[in-house]
Amino acid sequence: MAVLKVSGQTPDEALTVTSKVLDQNKAPLPGVVITIQEDKSKRSVTTGMDGSFTLQTTSSDVLVFKMIGYGLVLRPALEVNQAPVILSKTLVDAGDDDNVYIPFGVRKRREITATISTLKADDLPQIPSSSLNNVFSGRLSGLAIIPNGSQQPGYDVSSFLIRGRSSYNNNQEPLVLVDGVERDFKSMDLGEIESISVLKDAGTIAWYGMYGANGVIYVKTRRGSATSTKVTFDAQAGIQQPLNIASPLDAYSYATLYNEALVNGGAAPAYNATALQAYQTGSDPYRYPNNNFVKDYIRQVAPTQRYVATVTGGNAFIKYYTLVSAYNQSGIYKGGNNPTYDGNTNFNRYNLRTNIDLHVSKSLDVSLDIGGRITNLRFPNIGTGTFLNTVYGTPANAFPVLNADGSYGGNSIFPANNPLAMLESRGVSTDLTRNLLATITATQKLESITKGLSFNVFYSYDVAGTYRYGFNQTYATVDPFAPGGPATYGTASIVSYAANSFMGNLRRNELWLGFDYDRTFGKHGIKFTTRGSRANYSTFTALDQRREGWSNRLSYNYNQRYYLDLIGTVSGSESFAPGKRYGFFPAASAGWILSDESFMKGASGFLDLLKIRGSYGLVGNDATDNLRRFAFNDYFNRSGAGYNFGTSYTGVGGTEQRPLANPNLTWEKAYKGSIGFDAKLFKQTLSVSADYFSEDRKNLLTNSLLPNVLGQTLLQVNEGEASYKGFETNLNFYKKIGAVDLNLFANYTYTKSKIISINEGAGIPAYQSRVGHEVSSVIQGTGYVSSMLEAIGIFQSQAEVDASPIQRFSRTVGPGDIKYKDQNNDGVIDNLDFVNTDFNFVPKSFYGFGASVAMKGFDLNFLFQGMGGRSISIHDLVISGNSTTGYINQFSVDRWTPTNPDASYPRLLVADRGNNTQNSDFWVRSGDYLRLKNIELGYSLPASFVKRLKLSQLRFYVSGLNLLTFDKLGNLPIDPELPESGYAYGTASSGAYYPYMKIYSFGLNLKF
């Protein structure tokens, strides 16, 4: 009768499940948490002392039975009423949820002897952002994510750093792998991802030989389930708002400060009293305009949207996971109006993924993963940097945007800087990029040869292409008040189609072939993996790049208590001369479950696990980014100076040799060591891990000190060395308190680097040497600065100037100028007074902490993320502009004057500014900050109501990104994470960054 009743129920019928949970000895098991699979509200019940429970669910749900120390059990809700559920005890960190993905393998966390941080995507908030970088920031110990470029939709550039910097040749970007293939993950939809892991020490990354020295970010995509079929739909809508953006001066303030700067330099004022009054009163807006370009052409908010649909399911023979998503992020430009095109920037992305697992036979399994991505990025032809520099940096009184007759305003000083014309009469371009990502994996068991042996094939084929199309147009500006009558600048043209073009093409494929052996002999466990690999990268207009290697890993454990892993990889790179292209990269790691020893039994009441582990090994990096390709060969240019033969006046082109080759070039060698522990306490409610790590990197490229006797420059040589040391820790606390599920988490990383060897000029003072200092330096504009003058204040009087050492960076030095320290006490401030500093953009510490709470349908999670020991430079912000604008901007208000002696910045000058624009610590500020990175609050409607809608779940949620920031910048209105965002910087006409955004969003999640 029970069977008939079950089979007669409809798929979404309400169901009350009442049953018991027993252990493997058929004894009642209290404290088991029962949840509903893929239920975001995390509704749950806990078994009582007799193991019994009751749960309101639906007939289509799958119940999840989970208890720390026992194997996870998934059971369809319809089957649970028929018999008790049995849970079997497992070893700590060896349960169903304890899988850790390593290169071409999977291990239980208990088996891991290396340092790996893992995060499940289900624990992340849903944020409608064009880049996943923002979502992962602060979540994983040892991983620092640093924005370092324009945050324009579709570009939002960030760099990744694992643990620290030990190379002064490159930014040490880690290897990013998606399902084992080198791919970009930041443009994936969050719904595609199951987990992300950071592989940090030689115990794992030696597998990649010459390409893994900077660490590995390993992304695992979602796969289908044989236990349930689920259809989900997510929809989100949000608004973006600039975190910080320039506040331009009004025309009167600008003109007044410009006059002051001229007078300070001994020149006459440029604006008379009539002009100043007109700027104040607005009496003649065409001759004396007063614009606010930021207000007129930058939106305060812009919309963003995200839609995701997934289908997952399967059976014993096939499993599948399919996702389709659409994302749109509008730009923040406004004001342009052209019937043919929209001048605002805009970004659209469409993602598709299907992962299929086929159980072809008892001995053959095949997986086929196909991913696709289409992006459309529209932007004004004038360029993002040029447009924003115009909006942020053009003086308010430069010209009227529109003249009285409707023509675009301009003049001889600003002939083409009209932002309205740029948006509506300069044309737009759209970059259409298509990506196809495919991977096939086959595993053939070879049990007929020996038990536990299998043969594996892994092949990936990725292609990407970018196609540009759009509209062209030019405009003219008019100055009706030019001397001698109205003047026109530029030539106006009507809209025309731009020539379509292919902007890029990429093909990338990898092949990995090898064997796996997994066998247990009594208390002895052996796992061996070997793979031969070859990769080919083809790009448009460039020679193919190839990599190959042979990777091996042997894992041994005794009694699941003592663990040993050995890795040996032979890896090659074509960046080096034939015969010198291959290296051997060994590593070893070991772990000991100390808590399983008999002498630790006294701690079993509170200590569930204590594992000691350590690793050491050699990893390589074939970075020659700052050299030409195939730098082991000599090359010649045909563009050298020519020579006139005979009576001809036309020179015959000659040939000149490029910098001399270095046939002995080799890879960087990173010697990595790490030692740490993992602990679980109080019935596994508290997890703690900590690691001390170090890296010594040798063979760094540095300038050659060989004598230049041939009159020819030389390429760099591998004679540099640097290191870093540090520690990291992770904490996680989870406990169910009545109806409340509480999870607290935190991570912290500290690292410090040092240059050990670098070739420098002979005879430089010790204080100018980089040896012993930090590897990285402070970012200033688009460059890096470590050598600076030491500022000791601002001169307050001419008497103070006369009594101080002579400063030779400008013709005159007076009150209001920056005062520098005489490092060598020679009475003169010059280039010999620059010192090397330890200011740098790489933080000494980075961390994150937060919590997730769920109760009665409500769920809340948040993350605070921060960095410490980090420096930023405001040099290029404060002195931005050029002689035409007088270098006047919003920061100029707080300049030194006799009545403002405690000003933040030196006096204003239009010319002879060299003294105050030198690289110095005067412009360095703390980049430390703590930020509420993201927060999400959700509510799932009661099951009794949702079932009427034929759904299994309906959840609403609100979320936010970059909402609050605490820093040490005082009233300085810039972002400590990316100071240039939202401002013009430097003196280049295109020096401006798209602003960093905060995002507010609302969404709903449906499950069928």
N, C-alpha and C positions, 0 to 999 in steps of 0.2 A: 504493500500500500504506500509506503514511503517513497518507493521508486516511482510509482505512478503519479504521486503528487508532485514530485520534483520535476519529472519530465513534462508535466502539464503546465508548469508555470511559464509565463511570458518573460522575455529577456529583461524588462525593466520593472518588473513587479516588486513592490516593497516586500522586504523579507526581514523577519526577526530571527537572528541566529542565536541559538543557545546550545552550548556544548562545554566540553572540558579539555584541558591541555595536560598531558602527562609526559613524564620523562621516559627515557628508554627502559627504565625498570618498572614502568606502569604506575609510578607514584605521582600524585598530584603535583603540579608545578605552579606555584603562586608567582605573581609579579611579571608574567609574560605580557608584553604589550601587543595588542592586536590592532592593526590599522587596515585601511582600505588602499589597495595598490593605486598609485598615481592620484591620490586625493590630496590636493594642495592644502586643504584646511587642516590636514593632519588629525582628523577625528580619530580617537582611539579609546580603547577600554583596556583595563588590566585585570588579569585573572585573580580570583580571590584565593584564600588559603586552601580551598579544596580544588583549585585549578579551574573552577567554573567561570563562565562569562556569558554576557548577553550583549548583542550588538545589533543596532538598527542599520540595515543596509538594503541593497537591491539585488535581485537575482542575477544580474550581469556582472557583479563585482567579484574581484579576487581579494581574499583576505591574506594579510601578511602577519605571520606569527614570529615575533622577534624577542629574544632575550639574550643579554650578554652572556657569552660562554656557551651558547647553544646554536646549532645550525638553523639558519633561516628556513622557514617553511611557507610556501605559497599554496593556497588551496581555494578553488572556486567556492563562493559562498553557498551555492546550492548543495555542495558535498559535505559541508562542515557539520550539519545537523545529524548526519548518518552515523558518525563514529567519532570517538575522541581523537584529538590531534596529538601526534607524538613528536616531541622535540628531542634530538640527540645532542649530548654534550660535545663541545668541540674545545680545542685548545685556544687559549687567548690569542687574538690577532690572527686566527686561522679560520674564521667563519666565512659565510657566504658574502658578506659585505666588505671583506678585507682584501679584495684583489687589488694588486698594484701592477700597473703596466710598465714593463721595461722593454728595451729594444728587442723586438721579435720574441717576446715572451711575456708571461704573466706569473706573478708570485703572490703568495699570501704575505700580508704585512709582517707576519712573524718571521718569514724567511729572508726579509730584506736586510742586507748588511751594509748597503750604501746609504747615502743621504738623499731621500726623495720626499718632496712635499707634494701632496695631492689634494685637489679640491674638486668636489662634485658639482656639476652645473646646477643640479636641483637646489643647491644651497645659495644660489645667486639670485639677486633681484632682477626683475624684468625691466630693463631700461631701454627706451627707444633711442639708441645712439648708433651713429654710423660706424663706430669702432668699438670692438670688444675690449680694447685696452682699458677704457674707463671702468669697465665692470670688474676686471680682475685686479686692479690696482689695490695694493694693501692687503690682499687676501692670502698671499703665500710668502712664507719666510724665505729670505734669500733672494727674492725677486723684486727689483726696483723698476718701476715703469715711469719714465721721465719724458713728458712732452717737450719737444725740442724744435718745433716748427709751426707753420701756420695751421690753425685748426679749422680750415675751410672744409665744408662738407665733402666727404669722399677722400680727403687727404689726411686730416688730423694726425700729423706725424708724431710718433713717440719712439723712444729707444728703450730697449730692454737691457738690463744689467743683472747678471746672476752673481751675487755675493760681492764682488769688488772689481777694481781695475788693477791690472798688472801689466798692461801694455800701453805705451805712449804712441803707438802707431795707428791704432784704430779704436773705435768705440766699444769693441768687444761684444758685438751683437751675438746673442746665442743662436744656436741652430734651432729653428722652429720646425717641428714635425707634426703632421696631421696623419694619424694612423700609420706612422712610420715613414712618411714621405715628406720631403722638404717642401712646405707650402705655407702660404700666408694664412693665418687664422683670424686676424682682426676683422676681416670682411665677411666672416661666416655669421650666420644667424645663431644666436645663443641656443636655439632649439636643436641645432645639429650636434651639440657637444654633450657628451656624457661626463667627461672629467678632463682636467688639465693637471699635468704633473711637471714639476721642475726637477730635473736631474742635475745634481750639483758637483758631485765628486768623481774621482777617477774610477770608482767602483762600478759606475754605469757608463759614463761618457767615453771611457777608453774604447768602447765598442766602435765608436765612429772615428777612431784614430786621429787623422790629421785635421778633422773638421769639428771636433767636439770640445776643444780646450775652453771655449767660452760658455760651456754649459748647454743644456738642451731643454727646450720647452716642448713637452710631448702632449699633444691633444688627441683624445680618444673620442670618436664620434659615436652616436647612439646606434644601437642595433635592436632588432626585433625581439619579441618575447613569444615563446611557445605556449605560455600559460594564459595569455589574455589578448583580446583584440580591442584596441582603443582608438577612438577618433577624437582629436582635440582641435579646438580653434581658439586662438588668442587674438584680441584686437586691442590696440593701444593708440591713444592720441595724446600729444603733449605739446608743450611750448618751450622754446629755448629763449634764454635771456643772457646777454653778455655778462660775464662776471665783472669785468672792468673794461672801460672804454674811454677814450680821450674826451675831455671836457674843454673844447676850444675857447680861447679868449674872445671876448667881444671886440669889435673894431676899435672902440676908444681905448680899452686896456692894452690892446696890441700896439696901437700907434704911440701911446704914452711910453710903453716899455721900449719900443724901437728907438724913439727919440733919446731915451736915457742911455741906451747902448751906444748910440752915435756920439753923444756928448762925452761919455766915459772914455771914448777913444780919441777925443779931441776934434771931432767933426761937428758940423752944424746939424740941428734937428731937421728931420725930413717933413714933419707935419706941423703946420702953423696953427694958431688958435682957432682960425675959422674952420679948418678941417676937424680939429678935435671937438669943437662944439657941434658940428654937423653929425659926427659919429654918435654923440650923446643924444641929440634930439631926433635924429632920423629925418631931418628936414629935406635932404636931397639924396634919396636912396640909390639913384643911378650914378651920381658923381661920387657920393660918399656912402657906399653900401655897408651893410652890417649883417653878414651871413652867419649862420650856424650850420655848417655842412654836415656835422654829425647828426644833429637833430633832424635835418631835412632829408638825409639820404641813408640813414641807418635806422632800421626798425628797433623798437624796444623789445619786441618779442617776435618770434617766427614759429610756425607750426612744424610738427614732426609727427609721423604716423608709422605704425608697424602692424602687420597682419601675418599670422602664422597658422598653418593648418598641418596636422600630422596624422598619419595612419600607421599603426604598428600592430603586428600580430604574427601568427604562424602556427605551425604544428611540429610534429616530430621530424618532418622532412624539409621544411622550408620556414625560414623566419625573415621578416622584412620590416624595414622602417623607412617611411617616406615622409618628406617634409617639403612644403612649398611656403615661401615667405615673400612678402613685399614690404619694402621700407622706403619712406620718402622723408627728406629733410630739406625744407625750404631755406633759402638764404636770407640774409638780413638787410639786403639792399632795398631801397625804395626810391620812388620819385621819377623813374623813367617811364615813358609811355610811347611805345612804338606799335602800330597795328600789325606789323609783320613778325616781331619777336619780342620776347620778354628779356630785358637786360639783367634781371636778378639772377644770381647763381642758384642752382637747384641740383639736388642729388637724389637719384632713384636707384634702388638695388633690388634685384629679384634673385632669390636663392632657391635651388632645387637640389634635393639629395634623396637618393634611394640606396639603402644598404640591404643586400640580400645574402642570406646564408643558406646554402644548399647541402643537405646530407644526402649525397648521391648514392652512397652505398655504405656498408658497414666499415669500409676502410678508406673511403674517399669523401672529403669535405671540400666544398668550393665556396668562396665568398666573392661577390661582385659588388663593388661600391662605385656609384656614379654620382658625381656632384657637378652642378652647373651654376654659373653666376653671370648675371647681366647687369651692368651698371651704366647709368647715364649721368654724366656730370656736365652741366651747363654753366658757362661763365662768360663774363663780358670780354670782348676781344682785347680791350685795353690791358687786361691782366689784373688779377686780384691785388697784387702788391702795389701796382701803380695807382689803381683806383682808391684803395684804402689810404695810401700815402697822400693822395690828393685830398681826401675827405678829412683825414686827421691833421694834416700839416699845412694846408693852404690858409693864409691869413684871412680873417673874416672880412677885411676891407679890400681884398685883392681885386674884385670886379663884381658887378651885378650878375647874377646867374642868367637873367634875361634882361635885355635892354628894353627900352620903351617900345620899340617896334617889333618885339618878339624874337629878335636874333639872340644867339648865344653870346654872353659877355666874355670878354678876354682883353688882354693887352700885350704889349711887347714883353713884359716880364713874365706873364702867365698866359702864353698864347694858346695852350691846349689843356689847361688844368680845370676845365669846366666839368664838374661831376655829372650834371644833368645831361650834357651832351655825350659824355662817356657812356651813360646808361642807355640813352634812347637813340643815339645817332652814330654809334661806333661799331655796331655789330656784335654778334655773339658766336661762340663756338660750343659744340657739344661733343664730348668724347664718349663714344659708345664702346664699351669693353665687354668682350665675351670670354668666359673661362669655362673650359670643360676639364673635369678631373675624373680620372677613371683608374681603378685599381682592381686587379684580380689576384686572388690568393687561392692556392690549392695545397691541400695536405693529404698525402697518400701514406697510410699506415703500412709499415713493412713488418708486420707481426710474424710473417712466414720466415723471415730471416732471424729476427730476435725480438722478443717482447719489449715494447716501449720505444721502438725505432720508427721514425717517420721521415719522409722526404717532402720538402717544402719548396714551392715556387711562389714568388711574389713579384708582380710586375705592375708598374704604374705608368700612365701616359697622360700628361697634362698639356693642354694647349691654351693659349690666350692671345687675343688680338685686340688692338684698339683702332677704331675708325673715327676720324674727325670730320664733322660737317658743320655748316652754319651759314651765317650771313655776314657780308662785308658792307661797310659803310664808312664814310668819313664826314667830318663836319668842319665848319669854319666858325671862328669867333670874331666879334667886332668890338672895337673900342671907339665909341662915338666922340670921345674927348681927347683923342690923340693929337699931339702937336701937328698942325698943318691940315687938320680935318680927319674925319673918320677913317680908321684903318682896319683892314681885314686880315686875319691870320688863318692860314690853312685853306683848303678847298673842299667845299661840300659836294657830296655825291649821293645818288639815290641808292636804295638797298639793292644788293645783288647777291646771288648765291656764291658762297665761298667754294673754292676748289676742294673737293673731297680728297682725303688722303689717309693712308694707313700710317699711324703714328708708332706702332710697335707690334711685334710678333714674337711669341715665345713658344718653344716646344721643349718639354722636359720629360724624360723618361728614365726610370730606374728598374733594374733587374737584380733580384736577390735570389740565389739558389743555395740550398743546403739541406742539412739533416738535423733532426732533433732526436735526443735519446732521453727518456724519462723512466727510471726504474728504481724500485725499492727492494733492498735485500735485507730482510729483517729490520734492524734499527738503522741501516745505512741507506741513505737516499742519494741518488746521483741524477743530475740533469746536465746534459751537454748539448750545446747549440753551436753549429758552425754555418757560416754563410759567406759565399763569394758574391761580390757586388760590382756593378758597373752602372754609372750614371752618365747621361749625356744632356747638355743644356745648349739649346740653339736659340739665338736671338737674331733679329733682323740686322743686316749689315755688319755682323761680327762673326769671327770664327767660333766654331763650337767649342764648348768647354767640357772636359771629360774627367771623371773621377773613377777610381776603382780600388778595391781592397778585399781583404779576407779577414773576417771577424770570427772570434772563437770565445766561448764562455763555458766554463766548467763550474757547476755548483754541487757542493757536497754538504750533507748534514748527517749528524749522528744523533739518533734518538730525538730528533726535532728539538734539539737543545744547543748543539754546536754547529755553526754554519761557516762555510768557507766558499768564496767565489774567486775565481781566477779568470782574467780576461787577457787575451793576447790578440792584437790586431796588426796586420800589415796593411798600410795605407799609402797611396801614391797621389801625387799632384803634378800636373803638367806645367805648373808655374816654375819648376826647377829644371836644371839641365839634365839631359839624358844620362843615365847612370847614377843620378843623385836625386831621384824622384820618390823613392820608397823609404819608409821608415817603419820601425817596429815599436808598438805602443803597448806596454804591459801594465797591468794593474791587479791588485789583490785587495779583497775586503773580507772581514770576518765578523761574526756575531756570536754572542754567548748569552743564552737565557739564564741569567744568574738566579732569577727567582725560582727556577725549578730545582735548584740544588738543595740537598737535604739540610745544609746549614742555614738555609733561608726560610725554613718552615715556620720559624717563630714569627715571621713577618706576614704570614699568609692571611692573617685577619684583616689587614688593610692593604697589603701589596699584592696585586693580581699579576703584574708582569714587571720585570726589570731586565732589560736587554742592553748589554754593552756592545758597541760595534765600532769599527774603525776601518779606514781604507787608505791606500797610498798607491800612486801610479803616475805614469807619464802619458800626457795627451799632447797633441800637436795642433798647430794653427797655421795654415798656409797663406796667411795674410801678407800680400804684397800690394795692397790697395794704393799706396802712395807711390808706387813705381809703375813703369810701363809694363805691359804684358810681355812675357818671354824676355824678362830683363836680363837673362843670362846670355843673350845674343847682342852683338853690336848692330846698330841701325844707322842709316844715313838719310838725310833730308835732301830733296831736290830744290829746296827753296833757299839755298845758301847764296851768298854774294857772288855775282858773276864777274866776268872779265871781258874787256873790249879787245878783240883781235883785229889786227890790220888797221884799216882806216875807218872801220865801222864805228858808229856812235851808239850802237845797240849792244848792250852787254849780253854775253852768252851765260845762261843759268849754270850755276855751279852745284856742287854737292858738299854738304857739311856733315860732320859726324855728330850724332847725338851723344849725351853723356855716356861715358865708357861703361860697358856691360860688367856685370859681376857674375862670372860663371860658378862661383861658390855659394850663391844664394841658397838658403835652406829655410826650413819652417821654424816658427817659434816652438819652444819646448816648455810645456807647463808641468811642473812637478807638484802634484796636488796631494795634500794630506788632510785627513779629517778623522776625528774621534768624537764619539758621542754616546748618548743613551736614550732609550725609550722606556717610559714607565706608565703603568696604569694602576690606579689606586681606588679604594673604597668601592668595590664591586664595579670597577671600570667606569665610574662616573667622572673621574678626573684623569686626563691623559696629559703627560708632560714629555717633551723631548728637547734635547739640547745638543749642540755640536760646537766644537772648537775646530777651526779650519785654517789652512794656510796654503799659499801658492807661491812658488818661485818660478818666474818665467824668464827663460834665457833665450839667446839668439834673437833679441829684438833688433829691428832695423834702426840704425843710427848713422849719422854722417861719417864719412870716411875721413881719417886723418892722414891718409897717404899723401906724400908731396905731389903737388900738381905740376910736375916737371914738363909735361907734354902740352901745357896750356889748355887742357881739357878737363871739364868737370867729371866727377866720378859718381856712380850710383851709390846708394847706401850699402852698408855692410852689416852682418849679423853680430854685432859686438855689444849690444845693450842687455841690461838685466834689470828686472823690477820684481816686487813682491807685494803681497797683501796678507794680512792676518785678521782674524775676527772670530765672532761667535754668533750663534743664533739660537732661538728657542721658540717653541710652540706650546700653547696651553689650550686645553679644551675641556669644558665641564658640561656634562649633560645629565639632567635628572628630571624625572616626572614627579611633580609635587601636586598630588590630588588631580585636579582637572587641567593642570598647567604643565606644558612641555617647555622646559627651559634649557637653552643652550648658550653658553658663554664661551668666547674664543678670543685668542690674542696671539700675535707673533711679533718677534723683535729680532732685528739683525744689526750687528755692529761690525764695521770693517775699517781698516786703515791701511793705506798703501805706502810704498816707499820706492824711490828710484835708487837702484844700487849702482848701475853703470850706464853712462851715456857719453858719447864723444862730444866734447865741447871745444871751443876755441882755446888755444894755448894762452896761458897767462891771465885768465879772467880772475877777478877777485873771488874769494871763497863764497861771499854772500850773493854772488851772481850765479853760482853753480846750481844746477837742478838736482845734483846728487844728494840724497837724503831727504828730499822733499816728496810731497804727494805726487802720484802719477798724473792725475788730472788737474785742471785749472778752472778758473772762472770763465763762463761764457760771456762774451761781450759782442753783441750783435750777432754776426755769423762766424766769428772767430773765437779763439781761446787765448787768454792772457794769464800768465803767471808772473812775469817780470813787471814790477811796479815801483813807483816812487812811494815813499812813506810820508803821507801828509800829516802835518802837526798843527793844523788849524788854518785860519784865514787871517791875513795881515789886516790889522785894525788901524794902522796909521803909517804915514810915510817914514816916521822915525823908526818904527819897527822894521820896515823894509830896509832902511839904510844900515841898521845894526845887524842884519842877517846876511848869511852867505849870498853871493850873487847867483841869481837864478837865470839861466841862459836859454830858456825855451821861448822867449818872446823879447821884442825890443825893449819894452818897458814893463815894469812890475810895480804895482801900486796897491794902496789899501783896497781890500775886497778880493785880492787874488789869493790863490792857495799857496800856503807856505809848506816847503818840503824839508825833510831832514837831510843833513849833509853826512852821508854814510862813511865817507873816507876822510872827513875832516880836512879837506883841502881848501875850504872857503868858497867853493863853487858848487852849484847844483847843476849837474849835467848828466850825460849818459852813464857815467861811472857811479851814479847814486841810485840806479835801479837795483832792486833786490828781488830775489826769487821768493815767492810766498807759497803758502799752503792753502790759499783760498781756492775752492773748487766747487763745481756744480754737482759733483757726485757726493751724495750725503754720506756722512760717517755712520749714521743710523737711519733705518727706515722700519716702519712698524704699522700694524693695524690691529684694531680690537673692536669687538661688537657683540651682538647677541641676537638670538631669535627666540620668540615667545609665541606659543599657540595655546588658545583656550576657547572652548565653546564656539568654534567657527571663526574666531578672530585669529589672525597671525600677524606678527610684527617682526621685521628684521632690519638691522642697521649696521653700518660700518663706519668707524672713524679711521682715517689713514693719515700718516704723518711722516715727516722727515726731519732729521736734525744734523747739525754739523755741516750745513750746506751754505754756500755763498752765492750771491747774485750781484751783478753789476748794473747800476742805473746810468752809467756813463753815456751810452748811446741814446737813452731816453731823454735825459735832461738837456743834452747838447744837440738834440735832433734839429734838422733843418739845414739851411745853407745861408750864404751871405745875402741872398735875395730876400729871404724871410727874416734875416737878422738873428737866426737861431733862437727866435722867441717862441715859446710854447707855454702851456699851462703851468709848467714847473718854474717858469721864469719869475712868477709872482714872489716866490720866497727866495729872492736874491739878496746879496749883501748890499746895504746902503749905509751911510753914516747913521741913519736913524733905525736901522735894523741890523745891528752888529752880530746878532746871534742867528743869522739866516742859515738855511740849510745849504745854500749854493753860493758860489762866488758872484762877483759883480758881472753885469751884462756888458758884452763887447761884440761889435760886429767884425772888427778886424784886429789883428795882432793878438789872437786868442790862444796862442800856443802854450802859454804857461798853464792855463786852466783846463786844457783838453788832454793833457798827458795821462797815460795810464797810471793810476795811483789808487791806493786804498781809500782815498777820499770818496770814491764812487762805489765802494763795496758795502753791501748790506747783508744782513742775515736772511738766508732763504729757508729758515726753519718754519715749519707750519704744522698745524693739526687741522684736518678738514673732515667734516661730516660728508663722507664721500657719497654714500647712498643710503636711502631708507625706503622701506616698503611696508605698507599697511594693507592687509587684505581681509576680506570677509566672505566666507562660503555660506550660501543659503542652506537652511536645514534640508536634510534629505527628504523629509516628508513633503516639502513644497516642491523640491526640484524634480521628484519623480513624476509629478503632474505634467511637467514640461517635457517628459520623455528624455531627461538628461540624467547623467550620473553625478555631475557636479556643475555648479554655477558659482563662480568666484569673481568678486569685484575687488579691485585694488588700486591704490594710488602710490606713486613712487616719486622720488626726487634724487637728483645727482648734483654734487658739488654745491650743497645748500649753505653750509656755514664754514668759515675759515677763520682760524685763530693764528696770528703770526706776530712777528716782532718788528713790523714795518711802521708802526704808529699810524700817522695820518697819510702816509704815502699810498695813493690809490692804485696800486698795481697788484698783480697776482704773484705770490712768492714762488709758485710752481713754474710759471711761464711769464716773466716780467714784461716781455715785449708785446704780448697778445693785447690787441685793442689799441695800439699806439703806433705812431711813426717813430722810427729809430734811425740813428746814424744820419749820414748826409747823402745817401743814395736816393735817387728819385723813387725807387721801388721798395724802399725800406719800410714795410708795414706788415703786421701779422693780422690775420683774421682772429677775432676774439675767442677766448676760451669760454665755454658755455656752462650755465646751469640749466637743468632740464626738470620740468614738472610734468608728470604724466598721469593719465587715468586709463585703466584697462579692465577687460573682463576675460575670463577663461571659461570655456565651455568644454565639457567632456561628455561624449555620447556613449 
